[in-house]
Structure formats: C-alpha cells, structure tokens
Amino acid sequence: MLAYRGTPFWTRLVQACLSARVLLIVTAGAAIALAGCGRERVSSVKSSSSGAQQQTISIALSGLGEDEAAQTKQAIKAFERQNPSIKVKLDVLSFTSPNSPLYSEQLERQLQEGAAGPDLVEIEMTQTQVLEKAGWIASLSRFKPDLGRFFRAEIAASEVAGAPYAIPWFTTPEGLFYRTDLVPREPKAPAEIVSAASAAVARDRMLKSRPLNESFAFAGYKNEAIGTFTAIAPSFGGDLTATSIDTKGNVEALNWLREAIYSYRIAPKTVASWDVGPVQDEFSAGRTAFAIDYPFVAANKEPGSPTNGKFDYVPFPARPGGKPGAALAGEMLAINAKSRHAVAAYKLIEFLTSPAVEVARAESASYDPPSLRLAYTPALYATRPVFKQVKLLNEDAQPGLLSPEYPQIALVLKSAFSAVFAHAASASSALRRAASQIDTIEHKRTAQA
C-alpha cells in the first residue's frame, strides 16, 4: 500500500474524489479508476486492455523537492496500476526550475534527440511557443482537450495560433504579500503601499533597525524581474507583450518600482540582485512588511516566525485607469513531436491533471496549486487556506510575455530592468531602447516565416 504522509495514498485519493464529487469506477485490473469530476469529461483515450502490447513512456521533469518527488512517483504508480500495459520512466533532468537556463538546455538537448528523447515533457508557460516553433512539441488537437477547465492565462499559454500544444499541470500566481499585524487594511492603490510601508516601520522594532526604513521586497534579478513587472504592470494600465513595451502604463509601472528604491526608499537597492528566494526570506523573517512573490511564501511554518498567521496575499492594487495585477507562472505538460507513444503519453497527462490527482498533489507537495478551476473547493482550502487567494489571483493573472522569440526578448528585458534598478537608466529610456530591440527581433521572425 502506498503511504502518503501517514495515510494510505488511495484513501487520500478517494477522500479527494468524494470532496470534489469525482465519479469513481471500480474495474478489474485497477483498484480505482478516475472517470471524471463534476463536469470533467471522460478521457477520449480508451483504457488499455489486458491484452494490449506493453509499452514504456518517459517523462522529463525539472527539479523535484522531496514532497513533490514522492507524490509524483505515487501518482505514476497509480497510473500504471490503472493502465497495466503502460510503464512510465521518470527522468529528472536537473534540480532546477523549468525556466532556468540549465533545465532549458537539457530539455532542448533531449528533444533534439527526437524519438530517442522523452515522450512527455514538463515546460514553463513561456516555452510553449518557443518549442512549437522549433517543431519539438506536438499539437494536441487530435485529443480534443477541454481547455475550458483551466484559467484564462493558462489557456493563453497553452495554445499556439489557437491550437493546443500543452496542458496546464499546476500554477503559481505572483501577487502582493503584506503583514496584517503591521498593515491594518489591504492597500487599494500603489500610493497606499508607500504610506503603509513607512507606517509599518514605526510599529515594528525589527523594521526600524533596517537602513532607510526598507519594508518592501521584490525580485529584480533576471527572469524574476520580468515576473515582478508583469505582476504590477496592469495596475498602471500597462501590459507586457512583444508589441506593447514602450507604453505609458509600462513606463509608469517600471518607474514606480524604481522610485520604491530611490525616491520612496521603501525597497533596498539589493533587490536588483534578488530572485524570489531572498524575497521569501526577507518576508518570512519579518524584515519587510510587503513582498511581491509566489504562494510558496505561505509555506513558512518556522516556530516563532513573525509572519505565521499574520499575512494576506492579494493582487497588486491598481491606481485609477488600471486594474489589480498578478502574474501567472506554472508548469505544463507537452508531448514530444516525435514520440512513438503519443496516445499513452496523453493518457498520462489526463491522469496527472485529473481533479483528484491534482488535489492530492496540492495537499502534499509543498505549495503546488492545481491548474484546474474546479479543484479549488472548501475541502482544499481546509488544508491549504492560502489557495483561496490563489484562485482569486488566478482569475485575473497575466500569463507573462508569450512569443516564439521569448529567450531573445527576455534577454533584452532583463538588461532594461537591471539598468533601471541599478539607477543607470530611466524607465522611459530603458523601455524605449528595449522596444526598438524587440521590434527588430520580431521583424526578423516575421520576415523568415
């Protein structure tokens, strides 16, 4: 019997199914088979018969934490029990995130091997169009996936020219954390963050000890700087796409982050070298009243932490003319374009993204919020209260910049943001130059098409 944090895995799986009203069908050859949840459609891929030819499929994943690895292996074993003619080989390419250069390099090397590479791959939301352009991932149109089950930003990241190429697996929106013991009410405008951050310093001895009354943390380093900007841009009327870089809203959003460092002086200059890890550390240790980060910040349960039970997680507030902002990151599953086992690989995708399995992962694997909208239920909130806020942020989050030329565009944006955070360029000049460089990249792509 598979163990799951002291409780048999299948017991937890059944409980998750019942709480989400999942139909369970008992079949010969499998203890329990998931047929659907609520309005979840029944799989379009027929189950393997006992006489079907044995086949092995491989799935390439990025770094897995201890909990994530255990749950993924348990889910794969459950899939194999339900599909005895299919064996799954788990291949962890690197112990880094999917958007890291190391994982991307290893994944591309695997996909270049064609049929010898993995059948199924984990990709980041910004990779779909890049990998489709290279011809490395297959269209999923023949399987007729129901993408309506997912959030708007996930759907945008899953498709290329209206055709599905990936299925969302789990999602992590980036929003605003704040200390409820130091900030009496949710800020409703960026200006209220500035005033509340300054007031928080007067209330907290630890914050008083920081230089320049710093009480606002965000990631300004490389890829994470793009995520931070994507999260706040809508609040100023901005929108980060390949064709909307040098706009009034985007300039105002980037200028606000710059002023948070050099004019308002609520953020330290060191944010230019921070990814999300230091931001989480600063907030969890009580060294800042505000932070822009992902839901895993809520995972901190260290005894004595000043943030335990004393924080909220909300969209970044909007000023007049804008709308509350959040950036959606997360992982998706795609099929190698040269896989000889596409049907079996898609069957595994459907299993891993079924409601019960997603809920089981969300409850056990640190803080991996489900990609499915219907997986967000009171039962899930009972074990992961912050997921109620995750769903709220997911509804209106932006998917990040989507382009077949994302790697090149990202380099341009990272350079622009770094210059601004280092006080080496104004927001307007940095975005003007970035827009010109990105136009060149996009024009070259369309000319080659």
C-alpha positions in Angstrom: 0.0 0.0 0.0 1.4 3.4 -1.0 1.9 5.7 2.0 1.0 9.4 1.8 2.1 11.4 4.9 1.0 8.6 7.2 -2.3 7.9 5.4 -2.6 5.4 2.6 -2.5 7.1 -0.8 -5.6 5.5 -2.2 -7.5 6.5 1.0 -6.5 10.2 0.5 -7.3 9.9 -3.2 -10.8 8.6 -2.6 -11.4 11.4 0.0 -10.2 14.0 -2.5 -12.5 12.5 -5.1 -15.5 12.5 -2.9 -14.9 16.1 -1.8 -14.8 17.2 -5.4 -17.7 14.9 -6.4 -15.5 12.7 -8.6 -17.1 9.6 -10.1 -15.1 6.5 -9.2 -15.5 3.4 -11.2 -14.2 0.1 -9.9 -12.6 -2.0 -12.7 -10.8 -5.3 -13.0 -7.1 -4.8 -13.1 -7.2 -1.4 -11.2 -8.2 -0.7 -7.7 -9.8 2.6 -8.6 -10.1 4.4 -11.9 -10.8 8.1 -12.2 -13.6 8.8 -14.8 -14.3 12.4 -14.2 -15.0 15.2 -11.7 -18.2 17.3 -11.8 -18.4 18.3 -15.4 -15.0 16.8 -16.2 -15.2 15.0 -19.5 -14.4 11.3 -19.7 -11.0 10.6 -21.3 -11.1 10.4 -25.1 -8.3 7.8 -24.9 -9.6 4.3 -24.2 -8.0 2.4 -21.4 -5.5 -0.3 -22.4 -6.9 -3.8 -22.4 -5.1 -6.5 -20.6 -4.0 -7.9 -23.9 -2.6 -4.6 -25.2 1.1 -4.5 -26.2 3.4 -3.4 -23.4 4.9 0.0 -23.9 7.2 2.3 -21.9 6.9 6.0 -22.0 9.3 8.5 -20.4 8.5 11.9 -18.8 11.2 14.6 -18.4 10.8 16.8 -15.3 12.7 19.7 -13.7 14.0 19.6 -10.2 11.6 18.0 -7.7 11.5 18.7 -4.0 11.1 15.8 -1.6 7.4 16.1 -1.3 6.9 16.7 -5.0 9.0 13.7 -5.9 7.2 11.4 -3.6 3.8 12.5 -4.8 4.7 12.3 -8.5 6.1 8.8 -8.0 2.9 7.7 -6.2 0.7 9.2 -8.9 2.7 7.4 -11.6 2.4 4.1 -9.8 -1.3 4.6 -9.5 -1.5 5.3 -13.3 0.5 2.1 -14.0 -2.0 0.1 -11.9 -4.9 1.6 -13.8 -3.0 1.0 -17.1 -1.1 -2.2 -16.7 0.2 -2.2 -20.3 1.9 1.2 -19.8 5.1 1.7 -17.8 6.4 5.1 -17.0 10.1 6.1 -16.7 10.7 9.2 -14.7 13.6 11.3 -15.8 14.6 14.3 -13.7 16.8 16.4 -15.9 18.1 18.8 -13.3 17.3 20.0 -9.9 16.3 23.5 -11.0 13.1 25.2 -12.0 11.7 24.7 -15.6 12.5 28.3 -16.5 16.2 28.0 -15.6 18.8 28.1 -18.4 20.2 24.7 -17.2 16.8 22.9 -17.5 16.1 24.5 -20.8 19.4 23.5 -22.2 19.0 19.9 -21.0 15.4 19.7 -22.3 16.3 21.0 -25.7 19.1 18.5 -25.9 16.7 15.7 -25.1 14.1 16.9 -27.6 16.7 17.3 -30.4 17.2 13.5 -30.0 13.8 13.1 -31.4 12.2 9.7 -30.9 15.1 8.7 -28.6 14.1 11.6 -26.3 11.3 11.8 -23.7 7.7 11.2 -24.7 6.3 13.7 -22.3 8.0 16.9 -21.0 7.4 19.5 -18.3 7.6 23.0 -19.7 7.2 26.5 -18.3 4.4 28.7 -19.6 6.6 30.9 -21.7 8.2 27.9 -23.5 5.1 26.7 -25.5 5.5 29.0 -28.5 9.3 28.6 -28.4 9.2 24.8 -28.5 6.4 24.7 -31.1 8.4 27.0 -33.4 11.3 24.6 -33.2 9.0 21.7 -34.1 9.8 19.9 -30.9 6.3 19.5 -29.3 3.2 18.1 -30.9 -0.2 19.6 -31.4 -2.8 18.1 -29.1 -5.8 18.9 -31.3 -6.5 15.3 -32.2 -7.1 14.6 -28.5 -9.6 17.4 -28.3 -8.6 18.6 -24.8 -11.1 20.7 -22.8 -9.0 23.8 -22.0 -12.1 25.5 -20.7 -11.4 23.7 -17.4 -8.4 26.0 -16.8 -7.8 29.6 -16.0 -7.7 32.2 -18.8 -4.0 32.9 -18.6 -3.2 29.2 -18.6 -5.2 28.7 -21.8 -3.3 31.6 -23.5 0.0 30.0 -22.6 -1.2 26.5 -23.7 -2.1 27.5 -27.3 -0.2 28.5 -30.4 -2.4 30.2 -33.1 -5.5 28.8 -31.4 -4.3 25.1 -31.3 -3.5 23.4 -28.0 0.2 22.3 -27.5 0.4 21.9 -23.8 -1.9 21.1 -20.8 -1.6 23.1 -17.6 -0.3 21.0 -14.6 -0.1 23.4 -11.7 0.0 27.1 -11.4 1.7 29.7 -9.2 0.4 33.3 -9.4 2.7 36.1 -8.2 1.0 38.7 -6.1 1.4 41.0 -3.1 2.0 39.7 0.4 1.6 42.0 3.4 1.8 41.7 7.2 -1.7 42.1 8.7 -0.2 42.9 12.1 1.6 45.9 10.7 -0.7 46.9 7.9 -4.3 47.4 9.2 -6.1 47.1 5.9 -5.5 45.9 2.4 -3.9 48.6 0.2 -6.2 49.8 -2.5 -3.6 51.8 -4.5 0.2 51.8 -5.0 0.4 55.0 -3.1 -1.1 53.2 -0.1 1.7 50.7 -0.2 4.2 53.5 0.2 2.4 55.1 3.1 1.7 51.8 4.8 5.3 50.6 4.4 6.6 53.7 6.1 4.0 53.5 8.9 4.9 49.8 9.4 8.5 50.8 10.2 7.2 53.0 13.1 5.3 50.0 14.5 8.0 47.3 14.4 11.4 47.3 16.1 12.9 45.0 13.6 12.0 47.2 10.7 13.3 50.2 12.5 16.7 48.6 12.6 16.9 48.3 8.8 18.7 51.1 6.8 16.5 53.6 5.0 13.3 52.2 6.6 13.2 49.4 4.0 9.9 47.5 4.2 9.0 46.4 0.6 10.7 43.5 -1.1 10.6 42.3 -4.7 12.7 40.3 -7.1 14.6 42.5 -9.6 17.0 39.9 -10.9 16.9 38.5 -14.5 13.8 36.3 -15.2 12.2 37.1 -11.8 12.4 40.8 -12.7 10.1 40.1 -15.6 7.7 38.3 -13.3 7.6 41.2 -10.9 7.0 43.7 -13.7 4.2 41.5 -15.2 2.5 41.4 -11.8 2.3 45.1 -11.3 2.0 46.4 -14.9 -1.8 46.1 -15.1 -2.2 48.2 -12.0 -0.8 51.2 -14.0 -2.6 50.4 -17.2 0.3 48.5 -18.7 0.6 45.1 -20.4 3.8 43.3 -21.3 3.6 41.8 -24.8 6.1 41.8 -27.7 4.2 44.6 -29.3 3.5 46.7 -26.2 6.8 47.5 -24.5 7.2 51.3 -24.6 3.8 52.3 -23.4 2.7 54.9 -20.9 1.4 52.3 -18.5 4.5 50.2 -18.7 6.8 53.2 -18.1 4.7 54.2 -15.1 4.9 50.7 -13.7 8.6 50.4 -14.0 9.1 53.9 -12.7 7.1 53.1 -9.6 9.5 50.2 -8.9 12.5 52.4 -9.4 11.0 55.1 -7.1 10.3 52.5 -4.5 14.1 52.1 -4.3 15.4 55.7 -4.9 12.6 58.1 -4.0 10.2 56.4 -1.6 13.1 54.4 -0.2 10.9 51.5 0.9 12.9 48.9 -1.1 16.6 48.2 -0.7 19.0 48.7 -3.7 19.9 45.0 -3.3 16.6 44.0 -5.0 18.5 44.3 -8.2 20.3 41.1 -7.2 17.4 39.2 -5.6 15.4 36.4 -7.1 12.3 35.1 -5.3 14.3 33.2 -2.6 15.7 36.3 -0.8 12.3 37.9 -1.1 10.7 35.0 0.7 13.5 35.0 3.3 13.0 38.8 4.0 9.3 38.5 4.4 9.2 35.2 6.4 11.9 36.5 8.8 9.9 39.7 9.5 12.4 42.0 7.8 9.8 43.6 5.5 6.1 44.4 5.7 5.4 43.9 2.0 6.7 41.4 -0.7 5.8 40.5 -4.3 6.2 36.8 -4.5 4.6 33.4 -5.2 2.3 31.4 -2.9 5.1 29.2 -1.5 5.9 32.1 0.8 2.9 30.9 2.8 4.7 27.6 3.4 6.9 29.0 6.1 6.0 27.4 9.4 9.1 28.1 11.4 8.3 28.4 15.2 8.5 32.0 16.2 8.3 33.4 12.7 6.6 36.8 13.0 4.6 36.2 9.8 2.9 32.9 11.0 -0.8 33.5 10.6 -0.2 37.3 10.2 -0.2 37.9 6.5 -2.5 38.3 3.5 -1.9 37.6 -0.2 -3.7 39.8 -2.7 -3.4 41.2 -6.3 -1.2 44.3 -6.6 -3.6 47.2 -6.1 -4.5 49.4 -9.0 -4.4 53.2 -9.4 -7.1 55.0 -11.5 -7.1 53.7 -15.0 -5.5 50.4 -14.1 -6.7 47.1 -12.7 -5.4 44.9 -9.9 -2.4 42.9 -11.1 -0.9 39.4 -10.8 1.5 37.3 -12.9 0.8 33.7 -13.6 3.6 31.2 -13.7 3.4 27.4 -13.5 4.2 24.2 -15.3 2.6 22.5 -18.2 2.9 19.1 -19.9 3.6 18.7 -23.6 4.3 15.7 -25.9 7.5 15.3 -27.9 6.6 15.8 -31.6 8.5 12.6 -32.5 7.1 10.4 -29.7 6.0 7.0 -30.8 3.7 6.7 -27.8 1.7 9.9 -28.1 -1.6 8.2 -27.1 -0.2 6.7 -24.0 1.6 10.0 -23.1 -1.6 11.9 -23.4 -3.4 9.4 -21.2 -0.8 10.1 -18.6 -1.4 13.8 -19.0 -5.1 13.3 -18.4 -4.4 11.3 -15.3 -1.9 13.8 -13.8 -4.3 16.7 -14.4 -7.4 14.9 -13.2 -9.1 16.6 -10.2 -8.3 14.0 -7.6 -4.6 13.7 -8.5 -4.2 17.5 -8.7 -5.8 17.9 -5.3 -3.6 15.1 -3.8 -0.5 16.9 -5.1 -1.7 20.3 -3.8 -2.3 18.9 -0.3 1.0 17.1 -0.1 3.6 18.6 -2.4 4.6 21.8 -0.7 2.6 24.5 -2.4 1.8 23.4 -5.9 -1.7 25.0 -6.6 -3.9 23.0 -9.0 -4.3 24.2 -12.6 -8.0 23.1 -12.7 -10.5 25.7 -11.6 -12.9 23.0 -10.2 -10.2 21.7 -7.9 -10.5 24.7 -5.7 -13.0 23.6 -3.1 -13.7 24.2 0.6 -12.0 20.8 1.3 -8.8 22.1 -0.3 -9.0 25.4 1.5 -9.2 23.5 4.8 -5.7 22.1 4.2 -4.3 25.0 2.2 -6.1 28.2 3.3 -3.9 30.4 1.0 -5.3 28.6 -2.0 -8.5 30.6 -1.7 -6.4 33.6 -2.5 -4.5 31.7 -5.2 -7.8 31.1 -7.1 -8.7 34.8 -6.8 -5.3 35.8 -8.3 -5.5 33.2 -11.0 -8.8 34.5 -12.3 -7.2 37.8 -13.5 -3.5 37.0 -13.7 -1.4 37.8 -16.7 0.4 34.8 -18.4 3.7 36.7 -19.0 5.2 37.6 -22.3 4.3 34.9 -24.9 6.4 34.8 -28.1 8.4 32.3 -30.2 11.3 34.6 -29.6 10.9 34.7 -25.8 14.6 33.8 -25.0 15.9 36.7 -27.0 13.2 39.1 -25.8 13.8 38.1 -22.2 17.5 39.0 -22.5 16.5 42.5 -23.7 14.0 43.0 -20.9 16.4 41.7 -18.2 19.0 44.2 -19.4 16.5 47.0 -19.4 15.2 46.3 -15.9 18.7 45.8 -14.5 19.7 49.2 -15.8 16.7 50.8 -14.1 17.1 49.1 -10.8 20.8 50.0 -10.8 19.9 53.7 -11.3 21.8 53.6 -14.6 18.7 54.4 -16.8 15.3 56.0 -16.5 12.2 53.8 -17.0 11.3 55.6 -20.2 14.7 55.4 -21.8 15.2 51.8 -20.9 11.8 50.7 -22.3 12.3 52.8 -25.4 15.5 51.1 -26.2 14.1 47.7 -25.3 11.1 48.2 -27.6 13.4 49.1 -30.5 15.5 45.9 -30.0 12.4 43.7 -29.6 10.9 45.2 -32.8 14.0 44.1 -34.6 13.7 40.6 -33.2 10.0 40.3 -34.2 10.5 41.8 -37.7 13.3 39.3 -38.3 11.0 36.4 -37.2 8.1 37.5 -39.4 10.4 38.0 -42.4 11.6 34.4 -42.0 8.1 33.0 -41.7 
